[in-house]
Amino acid sequence: MKMLRVVVACCAGLGVVASGVAQMPGQGITVSKENRTIAITATDSVTVMADVATVHVGFVVYGVDHDSAYAAGSQVSNAIVNALKAAGVPADAIESENQNLAEVQQYQVQQLSADEKAKRKWVLTQSWTVRTNAADAARVLDIAVKAGANQSGGIDWSLKDENAPQAQAAGKALQRARAVAEAMAAGLNVKLGVLIFASNETQAAPVRPVMKAMAMAAQVAAPAPLAINSRQIEKTATVYAVFAIE
């Protein structure tokens, strides 16, 4: 993403007149005949691979009554968490997201046979988020699914260090601002001077789709983990830079 906004203020002898005194919008720089400047607003971005994955895992079980649904849910719930911990996932990396035990409404099972309806009187759902390295996302999901997490698959991608790529984006934007300012100064037959003011505005990262594959309980013996690759994350910065004209 690249954007530019340019403001030039210099004396009448250069062919561009700043009439009176004005304040640059949103900035503390005064534009006047005594203040010979070129102001540039530039936007640039960097793209890096995510190194952190937050995997969403969960399950749903049914029962003929309240107690049987809760008992079945308790068994699956503990099996999933125990499997993750046994695989080396730290306990503080596993966070509860939601859990609910409720009676099944008729409209939810109206397409089922009478026998299936009788088995689905109550439903228990539970889910967690598991934070791990991006490279381990597939392994964590595989462990949870094989332990009974039959409603899983969402992955949020992020960075351990959000500041480094943001700083890189700001640096690129400032370089771009200087390059444009130098070209403008050359066109005015003047020399670009020192940077006298700069500010950085962080831009929101573009929304990227999140993997939402619903992984159902395995029906075959020990299938391989899903092929999952981490996503790219874009960091954008806008820099407002004011350069003196010599």
N, C-alpha and C positions, 0 to 999 in steps of 0.2 A: 504494500500500500504506500503510495507516494503522493503527497499533496504539497502545494506551495501557495504562500500568500506573501506579496511583496509590497513594501512601503518605502518610498524614496523621499528624502528631504535634503535639499541642498540650496546653495545661494543662486541668485538670479544670473550670475555670471556663467553658471553651468547650464543654463537653459531650462532649469526646472525651479519654479518658485514655490516656496512654502509661504502662503499668505497668512500674515499674523502669527499667532501662536496656537497650536493645537495639541491635544493629548492623544497619543495612540490608544485605540480602543483596548481596554482591559490591561494596559501596561502603564508603568510609571515613567515613560520616556516622553519628554517634551519635544515637539517638532517646531522648529523656528529657523530663521535665517542664520542664526548663530550656531545651530545644532545640525551639522552636516552629517547625515547618517543614511545608511541603507538598512532597512529592517526586513527580515525574512522569516516567514513561518513555514517550516518544512516538516513533513511526516515521513517516517520510514519504519521498517519492521525487520525482525529476524525470526527465523523459524528453526526450532530445535526439537529433538525427539524427546518425548516424555520419558522420565525415568522413575515415576511413581504411578502405581495402579491401585485404585480403590475398587475392589471386586464386590459386587452385590450378589449375595447368595441367600437362598431361602427355600422354603418347602410348604407344601399343603398336604394335610392328611384329613381323612374323614372317619366318622364313627357312627354307630347306630344310636348312640346316646352321648350325653355330655361327658361321662366318665371315660368311655372307651376312646373318644376322640382325644381327650386330654392325655390319656395313657400312651396312645400311639404317637402323639405329638412330642411328648416328653422323651420317648425313646429315640425318635429321629433327631430331635434337637440336641440332645447330649452326644449322640453319635457323630454329628457334624462337627460340633465344637471340639470334641475329643480327638477326632481325626486331624483337624487342623493343627491343634497343639502338638500332637504326636509327630507331625511332619515338620515341626520347628517354627511354626507361626507363633510369635509372641502373643500372650494373652491380651496385652494392651493394644494390639493391632486389630483385634476382633471387637467390633462395637455393635450392640443391638440396634436395629433400625425400627422394627415394629413387631408386634405379636398380637394375635387376636383369636379368641375362641367364641364361636357364635353358632346359632341354630341356622341351618340351611333354609333359605326361602324357597317356596314352591316354584317360582318362576325360574330359579337357577337350575332346576333339575327336570323341568317339564318335558324335555326331549329324551330323557332316559327311560329305560324299562322299569317296571315295577320293582324288580329285584335290585337294580342299581339304586333306585330311590330309597329303598329300605336300608341300604348300606350307607347312605349319605344323609343322615339326619342332622349331624353336627359337623362343623369344619374348624380346624385349627390351622392358622397360618403363622409363620414366623420368618424373619429375615434379619441379616446382619450385613455390615460392610467390613471387608477385610483389606487392610492397607498393606501393600507389599511392593517390592521392586517391580518395575515394569516387566523385566525378564521372567519373573515368577508368576505372572498373572494367570497363564494357562495352567500351570501346576496347581495353584491354589484353587482355581475353579474346578479342575479335574478331581481333586481330593474331596471337595465339598459335594460334588454331584455323585460321586461313587459312594459317599456316606449317606446319601438320601436327599440331598438338596435338589428337589425336582422342579424348582422355579428359580433359576439362577441364570446369570450371564451378563448383566449390565456391568460395564467397566467405565470408571471415570479416570481420565489420564491427567497427570499434573507433574510439577517439577519440584525437586527438593529445594532448589535455589531459584526463586522467582526473580530475584533482583539482578542476577548476572545478565540474562538475556534482555531484561528491560534496559539496563545500562548500555548494552551493545546497540539496541535500537535507537536510544537517545544519541549515542555517538555517531551512528550512521546519519541520523537526521541532521545533526550539527555540521557534519562534513558536507552534506548536500546543501545546506543553507549557505555555507561559506563558498562553495563552488558557484552557486547561482549569484551570490553577491559579487564575486570576483568578475564574473561575466558581465554583470550590469555595470560595474565600475569601469571596466574596459570600454563599454559602449558609451559611457559618459566622458571618456578621456580623463579619468581621474584614477588615483591609486587607492585601493582598499586599505583601510587602516586596521587598527586592533579591534578585537571584539570588546564591546563596552557593556553589553548586557545579554543574558541568556536565561531562559526558563524552560522547564520541561513539564509537559502534561502527559500523564499516563493515559493510554487509550485501552478500552476494554478489548480483550481478546475476542476474535470472531467465534461465534458459536459453531462447534463442530459436532456432527452426529455421534452419539454414544452407542456402542455395541449393545444391542438388546436381544440377543439370541436366547431364547428360553430353553435351557438345557434340561431335558426330561431325564428321569431316572434310567440308568443304564440297563439294557435288556440283554447285553452280551457280556461275556467275561472279559474284564480288564481291557476296555478299548483304550486307544492312545488318546492323550489330551488333545483338545481342539487346537488348531493352528491359529494362534493369536499373535498379532504384531502390535507394538505400541504405536500411538498416533503422534503426529507432529503438532506442536503447539506454537502459535504465532504470538509474538509480543510486539506491540506497536507503541511508538512514542512520538509526540509532537514537540518540536523545539521552536521557540521564538527567540531569534538572535538579532541583535542590533550591532552593526559594524560602523566604525567611523570612516569618513571619507577624508583623505589627505589632499 
